[in-house]
Amino acid sequence: MPTSSSGTGQRPRSRAAAGLPALTADHIVGAATELTAQRGLDNWTLRELARAVEAYPAVIYHHVGDRDAVVNAVVDRVVSLLELPDERLPWQAWFTELLAGLRALLRTYPGCARRLALFGPSVQAAARSIDAGIGVLLQAGFGRESVPAYHLLLMTACQFVAMEDDRDGALALQIGNTEAYAAYRERPDLPGMAELGAAMHDLMGDPDLAAGYYAQLYDYAVRRCLDGLGHRLGQLREAGSAGLTAT
């Protein structure tokens, strides 16, 4: 907090007099982004942020706004860190690379994925990545379906990462459920549950497999979405060819 002479009747010293740098909105959002990386987006308070930048909460309000405004700014900051793949890549390879990078980024800042899945980023923060992603789909031939195709891929990615973030906070329940499912692995009368039980039993017995489980699940979801969109693109191309033939 700012240096003061509380109890002496003197006014608090200025930040410059206390040897502190001038406080800006960018500095505040940067500190909030660091707190998010350390604790998660929902696990720090405005007072804790004020302590991190050595200021009073009223200064946060003055420069950025209330906590919700700071959270929105943090999410936008994180979105701005997303690196875009080479636009010359084929569309499926482009999105494979983009979404791999997105997971790594969002896992670094827990809680941002859920916020993005629910509300999305601001237009200003998202314009660069949206323009690039929808542009790739337009170039591939999705036409008017480029927008829903883009949202399908990004929302699927954000929802899977949000699920992973949430489960990190409920490890004991997660372990208990895994053990309960594993108990079904020798139930031939319930073949579906037996298959799931065998998979959970394998996870419990292989720490490396368990550690990479959610990353593999994420990759599987991305690949299957891309497969489905690839099939849909084939249908769109066939329909276009049929229309040209008819004319």
Beta strands, then each sheet from edge to edge (+ up, - down):
end
